[in-house]
């Protein structure tokens, strides 16, 4: 018995020795990381690649990263003013069945007449109910992002399109008051030209020419007739549109000859550099001016485009949820941030826009944006053509083609005929 016990104890001692010899020394220990929670990613597609636009997106992305640190944000932005290039890339991806999880789409017919009618995005009523957004989003916006009772996007901002930016010093040096009517504007432009101002009215590439054109339509026709262009009650072949085209032709005489080679930022910068007196651009330009370190009311000023005083021509950037999104849960997380007060108050002061939500923190916004908040709440609101509110992509594309031919030939009658034909083929005209 004692012999058996001795053998057993010996075996235990040998085993303990072997095991202790196999145990790594502290310096030999291989450190293994604690398993991380399952991570994902969300691909967000936009055309915000420069100026205050990119900075605004980055600010909202930081809010997202804080809230959802395990979701990688994939910024799939494509450069090109007003989304011209991005929309072409997006259309190709959607046709190939390779959608990003979420993408930027303007509220209005761009959204409804293109992505909803194409069955390319999911309704988001469930998010509006969960997040309480119906209580904080403007009543003006909900119909523009809805069809048949279904809400299809999350608006992140409100932009104003009909803004006349000007250089206060250039106007003061030439004893020119800020114009409020078309006639006053032409008189000011004539005086500036006579005084030798290099560029009375700065303009950039073709989409900025369309932006200028839509504000001239509004300023010449007035709100009701302008709205009638998009529902078929105003005749595109009529005398009112002829007058607007004549005004547009006259305005182009005061623009820079190199417009086709300039981005919107380039054209806007001519104003704050003192090389141009005026520029018509949406209020994302204000975000760009601040990025350049320019001071409001001294280095740049603003007013409604002449003829549009009391009218707020708007657009709204929004984000959608792709049908069959590759990372649906992560995309929903992104949309929650896009629609949140925190996300919008991080994004908009930098972007140069006001929040879509009604409860934004006014103290975070500068003097221009506070004035835009006041006008949004008091002015007559109409939609933008260039930025997707009043016409779907097909109709807008036809208008853009007609505009391109016009900018080359300057044939007003041919332009008007093409606009009337576009309304018949893609719009409401019969």
C-alpha positions as CSV (number, residue, x, y, z in Angstrom):
1,X,0.0,0.0,0.0
2,X,2.8,2.4,0.9
3,X,4.6,1.4,-2.3
4,X,1.5,2.2,-4.4
5,X,1.1,5.6,-2.5
6,X,4.7,6.4,-3.2
7,X,4.3,5.7,-6.9
8,X,1.2,7.8,-7.1
9,X,2.8,10.8,-5.4
10,X,5.9,10.5,-7.6
11,X,3.7,10.6,-10.7
12,X,1.9,13.7,-9.5
13,X,5.3,15.4,-8.8
14,X,6.6,14.5,-12.2
15,X,3.4,15.8,-13.9
16,X,3.6,19.1,-11.9
17,X,7.2,19.5,-12.9
18,X,6.5,18.9,-16.6
19,X,3.6,21.3,-16.5
20,X,5.6,24.0,-14.7
21,X,8.3,23.6,-17.3
22,X,5.9,24.1,-20.1
23,X,4.4,27.3,-18.6
24,X,5.6,30.3,-20.6
25,X,7.7,32.9,-18.7
26,X,6.0,36.3,-18.3
27,X,8.1,37.6,-21.2
28,X,6.9,34.8,-23.4
29,X,3.2,35.3,-22.8
30,X,1.3,36.0,-26.1
31,X,-1.2,38.7,-25.4
32,X,-4.6,38.2,-27.0
33,X,-7.1,41.1,-27.4
34,X,-10.5,40.9,-25.8
35,X,-13.1,40.0,-28.5
36,X,-14.7,43.2,-29.8
37,X,-18.4,43.5,-30.3
38,X,-19.5,42.7,-33.8
39,X,-18.8,45.7,-36.0
40,X,-20.4,46.8,-39.2
41,X,-20.2,49.6,-41.7
42,X,-22.5,52.0,-43.5
43,X,-21.8,53.4,-46.9
44,X,-23.2,57.0,-47.2
45,X,-23.3,58.5,-50.7
46,X,-23.4,62.2,-51.3
47,X,-21.8,65.0,-53.4
48,X,-20.4,66.9,-50.4
49,X,-16.6,67.0,-51.1
50,X,-15.6,70.6,-50.6
51,X,-16.2,73.8,-48.7
52,X,-18.6,73.9,-45.8
53,X,-20.4,70.9,-47.3
54,X,-17.6,68.4,-46.6
55,X,-16.9,70.0,-43.2
56,X,-20.6,69.8,-42.3
57,X,-20.8,66.1,-43.2
58,X,-17.6,65.5,-41.1
59,X,-19.2,67.2,-38.1
60,X,-22.3,65.0,-38.3
61,X,-20.1,62.0,-38.9
62,X,-18.3,62.7,-35.6
63,X,-21.7,62.7,-33.8
64,X,-22.4,59.3,-35.5
65,X,-19.0,57.9,-34.4
66,X,-19.6,58.9,-30.8
67,X,-23.0,57.2,-30.7
68,X,-22.1,54.2,-32.8
69,X,-18.3,53.6,-32.4
70,X,-18.5,50.0,-33.8
71,X,-20.0,51.1,-37.1
72,X,-17.5,52.2,-39.7
73,X,-18.7,55.2,-41.7
74,X,-17.8,54.9,-45.3
75,X,-17.9,58.2,-47.0
76,X,-18.8,57.6,-50.7
77,X,-18.9,61.2,-51.8
78,X,-18.5,62.1,-55.5
79,X,-17.4,65.6,-56.4
80,X,-19.5,67.8,-58.7
81,X,-21.7,70.8,-58.0
82,X,-25.4,70.2,-57.3
83,X,-24.7,66.4,-57.5
84,X,-24.4,66.3,-61.3
85,X,-21.6,63.7,-61.3
86,X,-22.8,61.9,-58.2
87,X,-26.3,61.3,-59.5
88,X,-24.9,59.8,-62.7
89,X,-22.7,57.4,-60.6
90,X,-25.6,56.6,-58.3
91,X,-27.9,55.8,-61.2
92,X,-25.3,53.4,-62.6
93,X,-25.0,51.7,-59.2
94,X,-28.7,51.4,-58.7
95,X,-29.2,49.9,-62.2
96,X,-26.5,47.4,-61.4
97,X,-28.1,46.4,-58.2
98,X,-25.2,47.7,-56.1
99,X,-26.8,50.5,-54.0
100,X,-25.1,52.4,-51.2
101,X,-26.8,51.9,-47.8
102,X,-28.0,55.5,-47.8
103,X,-27.7,58.4,-50.2
104,X,-28.4,62.1,-50.4
105,X,-31.6,63.0,-52.2
106,X,-33.4,66.4,-52.5
107,X,-36.8,66.5,-51.0
108,X,-39.5,66.9,-53.7
109,X,-39.8,65.4,-57.2
110,X,-36.2,64.3,-57.3
111,X,-37.0,62.0,-54.5
112,X,-40.6,61.0,-55.3
113,X,-40.4,61.0,-59.1
114,X,-37.1,59.2,-59.3
115,X,-36.3,56.9,-56.3
116,X,-39.8,56.2,-55.0
117,X,-41.3,55.6,-58.4
118,X,-38.3,53.5,-59.2
119,X,-38.9,51.3,-56.1
120,X,-35.4,52.0,-55.0
121,X,-35.9,53.1,-51.4
122,X,-37.8,52.0,-48.3
123,X,-40.5,53.9,-46.5
124,X,-39.4,55.2,-43.1
125,X,-42.7,55.7,-41.2
126,X,-41.4,53.4,-38.5
127,X,-38.5,55.7,-37.8
128,X,-40.7,58.8,-37.7
129,X,-42.8,57.1,-35.1
130,X,-39.9,55.8,-33.0
131,X,-38.0,59.0,-33.0
132,X,-41.0,61.4,-32.7
133,X,-40.0,63.3,-35.9
134,X,-43.5,64.2,-37.0
135,X,-43.6,66.6,-34.0
136,X,-40.4,68.4,-35.0
137,X,-40.2,68.3,-38.8
138,X,-41.9,71.2,-40.7
139,X,-45.3,70.4,-42.1
140,X,-44.1,72.0,-45.4
141,X,-41.6,69.2,-45.8
142,X,-43.5,66.0,-45.0
143,X,-45.7,66.0,-48.2
144,X,-42.6,66.5,-50.3
145,X,-40.9,63.4,-49.0
146,X,-44.1,61.3,-48.9
147,X,-46.3,59.3,-51.3
148,X,-49.5,57.4,-50.5
149,X,-49.0,58.0,-46.8
150,X,-45.5,56.7,-46.8
151,X,-42.5,58.9,-45.8
152,X,-39.3,58.1,-47.7
153,X,-36.4,60.2,-46.4
154,X,-34.9,62.1,-43.5
155,X,-34.4,65.8,-44.2
156,X,-31.3,67.2,-42.6
157,X,-31.6,70.9,-43.5
158,X,-33.3,73.7,-45.3
159,X,-31.4,75.8,-47.9
160,X,-32.4,79.0,-49.6
161,X,-31.7,79.2,-53.3
162,X,-32.8,82.8,-54.1
163,X,-29.9,84.6,-52.5
164,X,-28.0,87.5,-54.0
165,X,-24.6,87.7,-52.5
166,X,-22.7,90.9,-52.9
167,X,-19.5,92.7,-51.9
168,X,-20.4,95.6,-49.6
169,X,-17.2,97.5,-50.4
170,X,-17.6,97.3,-54.2
171,X,-21.2,98.6,-53.9
172,X,-20.3,101.3,-51.5
173,X,-17.3,102.5,-53.6
174,X,-19.6,102.9,-56.6
175,X,-22.5,104.4,-54.6
176,X,-24.9,101.5,-55.4
177,X,-27.7,100.4,-53.2
178,X,-28.7,96.7,-52.9
179,X,-31.3,96.2,-55.7
180,X,-34.7,94.8,-54.8
181,X,-36.3,94.8,-58.3
182,X,-35.2,93.6,-61.7
183,X,-35.1,97.2,-63.0
184,X,-32.9,98.3,-60.0
185,X,-30.6,95.3,-60.6
186,X,-30.1,96.2,-64.3
187,X,-29.4,99.8,-63.4
188,X,-26.8,98.7,-60.8
189,X,-25.1,96.3,-63.2
190,X,-25.0,99.1,-65.8
191,X,-23.4,101.5,-63.3
192,X,-20.8,98.9,-62.2
193,X,-19.9,98.0,-65.8
194,X,-19.5,101.7,-66.6
195,X,-17.3,102.1,-63.6
196,X,-14.9,99.4,-64.8
197,X,-15.8,96.7,-62.3
198,X,-14.3,93.5,-63.7
199,X,-17.3,91.3,-63.2
200,X,-20.6,92.8,-62.3
201,X,-22.3,89.4,-61.9
202,X,-20.2,86.2,-61.3
203,X,-21.3,82.9,-62.6
204,X,-19.8,79.4,-62.8
205,X,-20.4,76.1,-64.7
206,X,-23.7,75.1,-66.2
207,X,-25.6,74.1,-63.1
208,X,-25.0,77.5,-61.6
209,X,-26.4,79.0,-64.8
210,X,-29.6,76.9,-64.2
211,X,-29.6,78.1,-60.6
212,X,-29.5,81.7,-61.9
213,X,-32.2,81.0,-64.4
214,X,-34.7,79.6,-61.9
215,X,-34.4,82.7,-59.7
216,X,-34.9,84.9,-62.8
217,X,-38.1,82.9,-63.6
218,X,-39.3,83.5,-60.0
219,X,-38.3,87.1,-60.0
220,X,-40.0,87.8,-63.3
221,X,-43.1,85.7,-63.0
222,X,-43.9,86.0,-59.3
223,X,-44.8,83.2,-57.0
224,X,-48.1,82.0,-58.4
225,X,-47.0,81.9,-62.1
226,X,-43.7,80.4,-61.1
227,X,-45.5,77.6,-59.2
228,X,-47.8,77.2,-62.3
229,X,-44.8,76.2,-64.4
230,X,-44.6,73.0,-62.4
231,X,-48.3,72.0,-62.4
232,X,-49.2,73.0,-65.9
233,X,-51.2,76.1,-65.2
234,X,-48.5,78.5,-66.5
235,X,-47.8,78.3,-70.2
236,X,-44.1,77.7,-70.9
237,X,-44.7,79.1,-74.4
238,X,-46.4,82.3,-73.0
239,X,-45.3,85.9,-72.9
240,X,-44.4,85.7,-69.2
241,X,-41.7,83.1,-69.8
242,X,-40.5,85.1,-72.8
243,X,-40.0,88.1,-70.6
244,X,-38.1,86.0,-68.1
245,X,-35.8,84.6,-70.8
246,X,-35.2,88.1,-72.1
247,X,-34.2,89.2,-68.5
248,X,-31.9,86.2,-68.3
249,X,-30.3,87.0,-71.7
250,X,-29.6,90.5,-70.5
251,X,-28.1,89.3,-67.2
252,X,-25.7,87.0,-68.9
253,X,-24.1,90.1,-70.6
254,X,-22.7,91.1,-67.2
255,X,-21.2,87.7,-66.3
256,X,-17.6,86.5,-66.6
257,X,-16.5,85.0,-69.9
258,X,-14.7,82.1,-68.2
259,X,-17.9,80.9,-66.4
260,X,-17.9,77.4,-67.9
261,X,-14.5,76.7,-66.3
262,X,-15.4,77.8,-62.8
263,X,-17.0,75.9,-59.9
264,X,-19.6,77.5,-57.7
265,X,-16.9,78.1,-55.2
266,X,-14.7,79.9,-57.7
267,X,-17.6,82.1,-58.8
268,X,-18.5,82.9,-55.2
269,X,-15.0,83.7,-54.3
270,X,-14.9,86.4,-57.0
271,X,-17.3,88.3,-54.8
272,X,-15.5,88.1,-51.5
273,X,-12.2,88.9,-53.3
274,X,-13.7,92.1,-54.7
275,X,-13.4,91.0,-58.3
276,X,-17.2,90.8,-58.7
277,X,-20.1,92.7,-57.3
278,X,-22.8,90.0,-57.3
279,X,-23.3,86.3,-57.4
280,X,-26.6,84.3,-57.2
281,X,-26.1,81.1,-55.3
282,X,-27.7,79.1,-52.5
283,X,-26.8,79.7,-48.9
284,X,-24.2,76.9,-48.9
285,X,-22.0,79.8,-50.2
286,X,-22.2,81.3,-46.7
287,X,-20.6,78.2,-45.2
288,X,-17.8,78.6,-47.8
289,X,-17.3,82.3,-47.0
290,X,-16.9,81.5,-43.4
291,X,-14.5,78.7,-44.2
292,X,-12.4,81.3,-46.1
293,X,-12.5,83.4,-42.9
294,X,-14.6,86.2,-44.3
295,X,-16.8,88.3,-42.1
296,X,-20.5,88.7,-42.7
297,X,-21.9,92.1,-43.4
298,X,-18.4,93.6,-44.1
299,X,-16.8,91.2,-46.5
300,X,-20.0,89.8,-47.9
301,X,-23.6,90.7,-47.8
302,X,-26.9,89.1,-48.9
303,X,-30.4,89.9,-50.0
304,X,-33.2,88.0,-51.9
305,X,-32.6,87.9,-55.6
306,X,-34.3,91.0,-57.1
307,X,-38.0,90.5,-57.7
308,X,-38.2,87.8,-55.0
309,X,-38.4,89.8,-51.8
310,X,-40.7,88.0,-49.4
311,X,-40.2,84.6,-51.1
312,X,-38.1,81.8,-49.8
313,X,-37.1,79.5,-52.7
314,X,-36.0,76.4,-50.9
315,X,-34.5,73.0,-51.2
316,X,-33.8,70.3,-48.6
317,X,-31.1,67.7,-48.5
318,X,-32.3,64.4,-47.1
319,X,-31.0,60.9,-46.7
320,X,-32.8,57.7,-47.7
321,X,-32.7,54.0,-46.9
322,X,-31.9,51.8,-49.9
323,X,-34.2,49.0,-50.8
324,X,-32.2,45.8,-49.8
325,X,-29.5,48.0,-48.2
326,X,-26.3,45.9,-47.7
327,X,-26.0,47.1,-44.1
328,X,-29.6,47.9,-43.2
329,X,-29.3,48.2,-39.4
330,X,-26.2,50.4,-39.8
331,X,-28.1,52.6,-42.3
332,X,-30.9,53.0,-39.9
333,X,-28.4,54.1,-37.2
334,X,-27.1,56.7,-39.6
335,X,-30.6,58.0,-40.4
336,X,-31.3,58.4,-36.7
337,X,-28.3,60.7,-36.4
338,X,-29.3,62.6,-39.5
339,X,-32.7,63.3,-38.1
340,X,-31.5,64.1,-34.6
341,X,-31.2,67.5,-33.0
342,X,-27.6,66.8,-32.1
343,X,-26.7,65.7,-35.6
344,X,-28.5,68.6,-37.3
345,X,-27.0,71.2,-35.0
346,X,-23.6,69.9,-35.7
347,X,-24.0,69.8,-39.4
348,X,-25.9,72.9,-40.4
349,X,-24.0,75.8,-38.8
350,X,-20.9,74.5,-40.7
351,X,-22.7,73.6,-43.9
352,X,-24.4,77.0,-44.2
353,X,-28.0,75.9,-43.8
354,X,-30.7,75.9,-41.2
355,X,-31.9,72.7,-39.5
356,X,-35.0,70.9,-40.9
357,X,-36.1,70.3,-37.3
358,X,-38.0,73.1,-35.7
359,X,-36.2,72.8,-32.4
360,X,-32.6,73.7,-33.5
361,X,-30.5,75.7,-31.1
362,X,-30.6,79.2,-32.6
363,X,-27.6,80.3,-30.6
364,X,-25.4,78.0,-32.7
365,X,-26.2,79.8,-35.9
366,X,-24.6,83.0,-37.3
367,X,-26.2,86.2,-38.3
368,X,-27.0,85.1,-41.9
369,X,-28.5,81.7,-40.8
370,X,-30.6,83.4,-38.1
371,X,-32.0,85.7,-40.8
372,X,-32.7,82.6,-42.9
373,X,-34.6,81.0,-40.0
374,X,-36.7,84.2,-39.7
375,X,-37.5,84.3,-43.4
376,X,-38.3,80.5,-43.6
377,X,-40.9,81.1,-40.9
378,X,-42.4,84.3,-42.5
379,X,-41.9,84.2,-46.3
380,X,-43.9,82.5,-49.0
381,X,-42.2,79.2,-49.7
382,X,-41.6,77.9,-53.3
383,X,-39.4,75.1,-54.5
384,X,-36.2,75.0,-56.5
385,X,-35.8,73.5,-60.0
386,X,-32.0,73.0,-59.9
387,X,-32.1,71.2,-56.6
388,X,-34.9,68.7,-57.1
389,X,-38.0,70.1,-55.5
390,X,-40.3,71.0,-58.5
391,X,-39.2,68.6,-61.3
392,X,-38.1,65.0,-61.4
393,X,-34.7,64.0,-62.8
394,X,-36.1,63.3,-66.3
395,X,-37.7,66.7,-66.7
396,X,-34.8,68.5,-65.2
397,X,-32.4,66.7,-67.5
398,X,-34.4,67.9,-70.5
399,X,-34.4,71.5,-69.2
400,X,-30.6,71.2,-68.6
401,X,-30.1,70.0,-72.2
402,X,-32.1,72.9,-73.6
403,X,-30.1,75.3,-71.3
404,X,-26.8,74.0,-72.6
405,X,-27.8,74.6,-76.2
406,X,-29.1,78.1,-75.3
407,X,-25.8,79.1,-73.5
408,X,-24.0,78.2,-76.7
409,X,-26.4,79.8,-79.3
410,X,-28.2,82.5,-77.1
411,X,-31.3,81.8,-79.2
412,X,-34.1,82.8,-76.8
413,X,-37.0,81.5,-79.0
414,X,-35.4,78.1,-79.5
415,X,-34.8,77.9,-75.8
416,X,-38.4,78.7,-75.0
417,X,-39.6,76.2,-77.6
418,X,-37.4,73.5,-76.0
419,X,-38.7,74.3,-72.5
420,X,-42.3,74.0,-73.7
421,X,-41.5,70.7,-75.3
422,X,-39.8,69.4,-72.2
423,X,-42.9,70.2,-70.2
424,X,-45.0,68.1,-72.6
425,X,-42.6,65.1,-72.7
426,X,-41.7,64.9,-69.0
427,X,-43.8,67.4,-67.1
428,X,-47.5,68.1,-66.6
429,X,-48.2,69.9,-69.9
430,X,-50.6,68.3,-72.3
